[in-house]
Amino acid sequence: MAQATTAAEILELSQDKFRWKTEGQVDKVADLFDDELVFVHITGQITTKADWINQLRTGRFVYNKIVQKEASVKVYGNTAVLVGKASFTVNGGSVYKLVYTEVYTNKNGKWKLVNLHTTSGSF
């Protein structure tokens, strides 16, 4: 039962993250991201938390709309791995269909996103 509850919590956090991104609530996104976050983009570029949050704060990268198609979570103790598919509309109109993996770890009772990896998908 605890794993099901944790999986539901992670799914909700991931959906909240998408909402915060489209609403420009960068502080909430920053709080969810671990300080050691590694973000691997569809281009293969690797970005740190500081770099990515800066791009969001300055408007260099803007999420206009995110539509999650599916997501599932596996829980391994203090680590949770989410795999999902979503359509991202960014920077005024570019649309990307992505398959993504999010890795969360529980630090001091709080879930933090430590790794995010995206790749292009078809759906």
Backbone torsions as a table, in degrees:
resi	resn	phi	psi	omega
1	MET	NA	-39.3	-179.1
2	ALA	-61.5	-39.0	179.2
3	GLN	-64.8	-39.2	178.5
4	ALA	-64.2	-40.9	177.8
5	THR	-64.4	-43.8	178.6
6	THR	-64.1	-43.1	178.9
7	ALA	-59.8	-42.7	178.5
8	ALA	-63.9	-39.3	178.5
9	GLU	-63.5	-42.1	179.9
10	ILE	-67.0	-42.5	176.9
11	LEU	-58.6	-42.0	179.1
12	GLU	-66.6	-42.4	177.6
13	LEU	-59.9	-43.3	-179.8
14	SER	-63.4	-42.9	177.3
15	GLN	-65.9	-40.0	175.5
16	ASP	-59.4	-43.1	180.0
17	LYS	-57.9	-44.3	178.1
18	PHE	-61.8	-44.3	179.8
19	ARG	-63.4	-45.2	179.7
20	TRP	-60.1	-39.7	179.8
21	LYS	-63.3	-44.9	-177.9
22	THR	-73.3	-23.6	178.7
23	GLU	-91.5	-1.7	179.8
24	GLY	73.9	22.6	179.4
25	GLN	-86.7	68.6	-172.5
26	VAL	-63.9	-34.3	179.6
27	ASP	-61.5	-38.6	178.6
28	LYS	-68.1	-39.6	176.3
29	VAL	-62.3	-45.6	-179.1
30	ALA	-60.9	-37.7	179.6
31	ASP	-67.5	-34.4	179.0
32	LEU	-72.3	-35.4	-178.7
33	PHE	-72.1	131.3	172.6
34	ASP	-67.4	150.2	179.1
35	ASP	-60.4	-24.7	-179.5
36	GLU	-99.5	18.1	-179.3
37	LEU	-51.7	138.0	171.3
38	VAL	-119.2	123.3	-179.5
39	PHE	-116.3	114.8	177.3
40	VAL	-101.1	115.1	-177.0
41	HIS	-81.8	169.3	178.3
42	ILE	-62.1	-21.8	178.8
43	THR	-81.4	-10.8	-174.6
44	GLY	93.9	-8.8	177.6
45	GLN	-64.3	139.9	177.5
46	ILE	-109.0	128.1	-176.6
47	THR	-123.6	144.0	175.0
48	THR	-88.6	169.7	175.5
49	LYS	-57.0	-49.3	-176.7
50	ALA	-58.8	-44.7	-179.8
51	ASP	-63.5	-46.0	-175.7
52	TRP	-69.0	-43.0	178.7
53	ILE	-62.6	-38.5	177.0
54	ASN	-60.8	-42.7	178.6
55	GLN	-63.3	-37.3	177.7
56	LEU	-70.3	-43.3	-178.4
57	ARG	-64.5	-38.8	-176.2
58	THR	-84.9	-6.5	-179.0
59	GLY	79.5	9.5	177.2
60	ARG	-64.8	-30.7	175.8
61	PHE	-131.9	124.3	-176.6
62	VAL	-126.1	129.0	173.7
63	TYR	-91.5	116.7	178.6
64	ASN	-89.5	-39.4	-177.8
65	LYS	-156.5	138.8	175.4
66	ILE	-132.6	124.0	178.7
67	VAL	-119.0	110.1	179.4
68	GLN	-78.2	128.3	179.9
69	LYS	-91.9	-40.0	178.0
70	GLU	-164.0	158.8	177.0
71	ALA	-162.4	145.6	175.5
72	SER	-142.4	154.7	-175.8
73	VAL	-129.4	138.2	169.7
74	LYS	-116.2	135.3	-178.6
75	VAL	-111.3	131.5	178.7
76	TYR	-128.1	82.4	-178.7
77	GLY	66.0	-117.8	180.0
78	ASN	-90.2	13.4	179.6
79	THR	-124.9	140.0	176.5
80	ALA	-131.4	137.0	-179.3
81	VAL	-118.7	121.0	178.4
82	LEU	-107.7	133.2	173.8
83	VAL	-121.6	130.6	-177.2
84	GLY	-149.7	175.5	174.7
85	LYS	-130.5	137.9	178.8
86	ALA	-154.2	155.9	174.8
87	SER	-104.6	126.1	-176.6
88	PHE	-114.7	122.7	172.0
89	THR	-103.5	121.5	-172.7
90	VAL	-133.3	158.7	173.4
91	ASN	48.1	42.9	173.2
92	GLY	88.5	1.6	175.9
93	GLY	158.5	-17.2	178.0
94	SER	-65.5	131.1	-178.0
95	VAL	-113.8	129.4	178.9
96	TYR	-124.1	128.6	172.2
97	LYS	-97.0	115.4	-172.6
98	LEU	-122.8	146.1	165.7
99	VAL	-103.7	133.8	-174.1
100	TYR	-138.4	154.5	174.0
101	THR	-123.4	129.9	175.8
102	GLU	-119.1	131.7	177.8
103	VAL	-114.6	123.6	179.4
104	TYR	-113.5	147.8	172.0
105	THR	-132.1	147.1	-179.7
106	ASN	-92.1	114.3	179.7
107	LYS	-116.4	116.8	178.7
108	ASN	54.1	40.7	176.4
109	GLY	81.4	7.4	-177.9
110	LYS	-127.6	130.0	178.8
111	TRP	-75.7	131.9	179.7
112	LYS	-126.5	139.2	176.0
113	LEU	-81.7	117.9	-175.7
114	VAL	-106.7	-22.4	-179.5
115	ASN	-149.7	136.7	177.5
116	LEU	-136.2	125.7	-178.2
117	HIS	-131.8	125.7	-179.8
118	THR	-119.0	150.0	174.4
119	THR	-146.1	155.3	-179.6
120	SER	-70.9	147.8	-178.5
121	GLY	-139.2	169.6	175.4
122	SER	-126.6	127.1	178.1
123	PHE	-162.9	NA	NA
